[in-house]
Amino acid sequence: MSRFAHNSFMLMVGAALLTGSATAQLLPSAGLPPVGLPTGNVPIAGPVAGPVFERLLGPQERRQVISPTLDSVAGLPNSIIQSGTGSLLDLRRLRLQQLIRDNRTQLESDASGYPVRRGILIAINPAPSALQGAAVAGFRTIGGESVTQLGFTTVHLTVPKGMSAREGLKRLRQIAPSIEADYDHVYEPAGGALMPVAGALAAAAGGAGVRIGIIDGGVASHPSLAGAGIDQHGFSGSPQATGHGTAVASLMVGNQGLFRGAARGASLFVADVYGGNRAAGSASAVVRAFGWLVSRQTRVINVSLVGPPNVVLARAIQQVRARGIQIVAAVGNDGPAAPPQFPASYPGVVAVTGVDADGRALIEAGRSTHLDFAAPGADMAAALPNQGYAKVRGTSFAAPLAAARLAALGSVQLLASEARPGRGRVGRGVVCSDCRVDPKLVRAK
């Protein structure tokens, strides 16, 4: 089928064309083969969670680690970090369950317990015959988009009435075996807070240097960001300032007194995939964010988010890398016994873990199918929304430091050449080891 005919069909069957940052033109696929991934994710396992948290944490701390807010930007409580991998797995399971429970009208779980958009599936470049067969079986097309910057089209389907998303995906693959489809998984920040905060978004200013992108929550105004060139765009509604996004941005382009980001002078492009809503951050939003960042000609994209493998996200990452853009991702903070996290585990993505002030790998650091580098991820300060600094901890805050150095150097090979030895699992070594700002220097909370 011609490209024109395929697009026309998408428009006819789409009840509501989803716009976001996408445009209406479909680019060729750059000759890349389709991405195939196992559909069975690693189950969210672990012992029953109650007793260990009752023993280690008070009621307020339990609420913070299971339903993160701005107060949790500093990372996990030491009592949990030191209690072993079983507690980290326990916490992970409880946190995901609570996210789904708190947003049951928007979310449900896949077969392995990961949060997905309720009743929604995504297909990549589906053939008209596959969509026709799906329609006969009760699936309804609710939209689609041609992400021109990434060279493929997606179609969003609702499952037949009375079916769960997991039942719907199984049924769709039965009636259309050739279709490349998956859930619309929801991705979490790799530690830290996402709740919206009062105050204005960081405004664009200078920033004529290297172009860096981040996929995260929105970035708030802060004195350290006043002179930075920051362009923000929302992919789940309008951008909303968050603690997590603000901390990550400050570690890159912040500049106030003794606080110095690792990529000062860079132009920062912020793709907010949450809009202040923890139930957002879907694979479809992340894909649109990648498309926008490609259009902005970013050199490096930092993703401090974690979740399961997803065929649509995998295709987007493949296309971004085919355009010569580097992607840096955090490995997460659910401990080494947790399943490998994505997008850090995808081929071609630079996977980053965190180390403390002594160069030791963080106990709570997660794992990926490969590990490239470590960077400071503890015993350091980052900006809080509006004013002040917090003492932060987690791989979320290591990844942007590695991304900043990669953007400055231009290649993974040059980044590896300046890596220093660390203690524990640190990949090729610790990069940006001098980028840590001592919390005492800026009176961090």
N, C-alpha and C positions, 0 to 999 in steps of 0.2 A: 504494500500500500504506500502511496506517496505521502510525503510529509504533510502536504496540504490536506489531503483526504483524512489523514489520521487526526490532525488537529480539528478539522471540521466535525468529525465524529465526536471528539471529546466535548466540544461545545454543545452539540445536540443532546448528548446524554447527561451532561452536567446540569443539575437542577440549580446549582448556585456556584459559579466559578469563584474559587478562592483566589484572592489577589495577593495580599501580603506584598513582598518585594518582587514577586515574579512578574514576567511579562508574557505576552501572548505568542511569542515565537519560539519554536522548537529548534534547537541547534542539533547538528549531527553528533553522534556519540563518540567522536574522536577515535573510532576504531577499537575501543576497549571492549573486552569480553564482559558479559554480564557477571555480576557478583553473586555467588551462591554461598549461603551460610547454613549451618545446621539450624533447624527450627526448634530443637529442644534445648532450652536454656538450662544452666546448672541450677538445681532447685535451691531455694532459700532454706537452708537447713540449720539445725542447732537445737540445743535442749530447750525445754520450757523456760521462759524468761523470768518469771516473777521473782523468785527468791533472791537471786543474786542482786537485782536492782534494789529490792527492799533493804538488803543488807548494806550495800555500798553507797546508795544515794538517798538524799532526802526528797520529799515530794516535789519541790521546785526544780531540783536538778534532774529528776526523772522526766518532768515535763519538757525541760529544755533539750535533753538529748534525744527524746522520742519525737517531739514536735519542735524542731529548731526555730529559734527566734533570733533577733539581733543580739541578745545577750550571749549567744553561743558562738560568736565569731572567733573567740579565743581557742576553740577546739574542744575536744572531749575532756571531761574531768580526769585528773590523774588517777583517781581510784578505779576508773574503768580501764584506762590505758594499762595500768599495772596488773590488772586482774586476770589477764590472759586472753587467748584467742577465742575461747568459748563465750566470754562476755561480749566481745566485739561482734561475734556472729549473732548472738542473742539480740543485741541492740539493733543490728541491721534488720533482722526479721521484724522486730517490734516496730521500728521506725517506718518500714514500708507498709506494714499492716495498718498502722495508724494513719498514714497518708491516705490510703485507700478508704479507710473508715470515715475519715473527716470529710472526704469528697466523694461520697458514694454515688451522687448523681452524675458525676463527671468521669469517675474512674472505676475500673474493676481490675482483676488480676489476670495475668496470662497463666498458662499451665504450670509455671514455676514460681508464681507469686509476685512477679514484677508488676508494677502499676502500668496500665495502658488506658487509653481513652475508651470510655464505655461504648461498646457496640460499633467501633470504627475500625476499618481495615484500610491499608494503603496498597495500591498496586503500581508497579513501574511499567510504563509503556505497554499497557495491556492491549492485546489484539481485540478488535471489535467483536469477533466471534466469542471470545472469552467473556466480554462484558454482556453480550446478548444472553449467553448461557447463564450468567450470574443473575441477570434480571429475571429470567424465567424461574429461577430457583428462589426468588424473593429478595435478593440483594438490591439495594437502591443506591444509585450514584448520587452523591450529594455535592460533588464538586471535583475540581482537579486543577492542576496548575502546570504550566510549562516553565520550568526553571531554566531559562535560556542560558544563563551563565554556566550551568552544569550539564546541559545537553540532554536532559531527559524530561519526560512528563510523568506526573503522578495523578492517579485517580483515587478519590476517597469514596469508600463504600460503607453503607450501614448494613449490618447483618439482618437476616430475616427476623421478624417479630418472634419473641420468645427465646431467641438464641443468645448465648453469651458470646463474647468476642472469640474465645477459644474454640467454641463449637462452630462459630461462623468461619474461622480460618480453616479448620479441618474440612468443613463442607465445601468451601470455595476451592480448595486444592483438589478435592475429589471431582468436582464438575469441570474444573479447568486446570488440569495437571501442569500445563506449561506456564501458568501465570506466576509472575514474580511478585509475591505479596507478603505482607507482614502486619503485625499490630502497629498501632501508633503509640509506641512505648513512651513513657515519661522518664526524663533523666533528672538526677539530683545534682546539687552542688557537691563537690568532693570535700565536704566539711564546711562549716560556717553557716551563715544565716541568709535567708532569702526574703524574709518578711519585709513589706514596704515600710519605709520610714518617712517621717515628716520632713519636709524641706524640698528645695528645688534640685533639679537635675544639674549635673555639671554642664557648664556652658562652653561652647566652642571658643577657642582663642587662637593662639599661634599654632605651633606644631607643623613645621615644614619639613621635618626629617623623614626617616624611614616610616613606612606605613605598617602598622600592626593592628590586627583585629582580635577582639575577644568575644566569645559566645558565653553569656553569663546573665546575671540580673543587671538592672540599670545602675548607673553610677551617679551618686549624689554630689552636690557641690561641696567643696572643701578648700581651705586656703592653699593646700599643697597642689591643688589641681587648677588653681585660678589662671595660671599662664599656659596650661596645656591645651593642645589642639585635640578636642574630643568631639566626635560626631556620633550621636546615638540614634538608633532606629529600633522600633518595637516590632516583634513578630508574634506576640500574643496580646494584642492591644497596644496602647501607648506605653512608652518606656516608663518604668517606675523605679525610683531610687531604692537600692538595697544595700545592706551592710556588706554582703559578699562581693558584689560587683564593685563597690567603692574601694574595698580593701585591695582587690586584685588590680584595679586601675592605678591605685596609688603606688603599688609596688613597681609598676612600670614607669609611669610618667610623673609621679609626685615630686614636688620640689618646694620645700619650705624649711628654711633654717638648716638644722642638722638632719632633717629627713630628706633623703635623696632616693628617688626611684632608679631602677636599673636601665631605663630607656628614656631618660629625660630628653626632651626636644622632639621625640617621635610624634607622629600623628596617630591618634588612637581612635579606632572605629569600634563602637560598642554595639553588638547585636543582643538586645534584651529578649530572651526567649520565654520570660516568665510573666512580665507585666504585673509583678507583685503578687502573683498567685502560685503557691507551691504545687498546685495541681496542673500547672502548665509545664513548659519545658519539654514538649513532645518532640518526637523524632521529626515530624513534619515541620515544626517551627525551626528546629535546628537545621534542617535541610535548606529552608528558605534563607536562614541566617548565613549559611555558607555561600549561597548564591549571591547575596548582597555583598558580602566581604570580598568575593571574587571580583565583583563589578567595581569595587573601590580600590582594586589593585593592591591589596595588602600583600606584604612579603611573608609574614608569619601570622598564624591564627592560633591563639591560646584558648583551650577548652578545659576549664576546671570543673567539668561535669562527669558523672559516671552513671552507668546503667548496663543493660544487657546488649548482646549483639542484635542488630536490626538490618534487614536487607536494604532498606531505603537509605538509612544512614551510611551503610557500607558503600553503596553506589555513589553517594555524594562525596564521601572522603576520597574514593578512587578518582573521581573527576577533578577534585581540587588539587590533588597531588599530581595528576597528569598535566596540570597547568603550571607546575613548578612552584607551587605555594607550599610552604612547610606548615605542618599542623603539630602543635605540642599539646599533650593532654596529661592530666593528673591521674595517678593510679588509684586514688581513693584512700579512705581511712577506715576500712572495715577489717583490717588485719590480714596477715598472710594466708589464713585459712579460708578466707572468702573467695568466691569464684573470681576469675580474671574479669576486670572491668573494661568497658568500652566507652569512648572510642580509643583509649590508650592502647588496647590490645590489637587494633587493626594494623596490618602491614603498612609501613611507610609513615606511621604516626610516631612522633618522638615521645616515648613514655617516660614520665618524670616522677620520682619519689622525693621525699623530704628527709633532711637531716637536721639534727640539733646543733647547738653552738660548738659542740665537740666533734662534729662530723660523723655522728652516729646515726644510722638509719632509724627513722621513727618507728617505735614499736607497733603503732597502729597502722602503719602504711600498708595499703593493699598490694595486690600483685596484678601483673598483666602477663600476657603470653610472652612478652619480651620487656626488658627494662633497659633504657638507654642511658639516662643520667639521673643524678640527684642534685638538688639545690637546697639552700636554706629553707626550712619549713617549720621552724620553732625558735623560741627565744629571740623573737624579732617583733618589730612594730609595723602596723599598717594603719591607714587612715580610717576613722569612723565617719559616718555621714555627718556633714555640716561642720564639725570641728573636733579636734582631739584625735588621739591615737589609741589603738588597742594592741595588747600583746596577742599575737595570732599564732596558731599552730595548725598544721595540716598540709597535705600534699597540694591542696588548692592554691596555697600561697608559695609553694616551691615552683610550680609549673610556670607562672608568669615571669619569674626571674630567669629561668632557662630560656623561655621564649624571647625575652629581651636580649639576652646575649646572642642567641641564634640570629635574631634580626640584625644585630650590629655586625656580626661576623660574616653572615651570608651563607654558611654551609655547616652541615653536621660535622664534617671532617675537621674544620677549623675549631668548632666547639669542643670536639673531643681532644684536640691538641692542647687546650688549656684546662682540661679537667684534672682535678687533684684527687689523690687517694682519699677514701673515706673508710668508715668502719661499718661493717655489715653489708647488706645488699644495696649497692649504689650504682649498679650498671657499670658504665665506663668511667665513672668517677663523679666528683662533685664540681659543678660549675657555678659561677657567680658567687663563689664562697665569700667574697668581700662585699656582697650586696646587702647583707643583713644590717638593719639599723637596730642598735641596742635599744630596747624599750625604755631604759632609764634615761637615755639622751633626750627623749621627747615626752617623758612623763606619761608613758602609755598606761592605760587602765588594765 
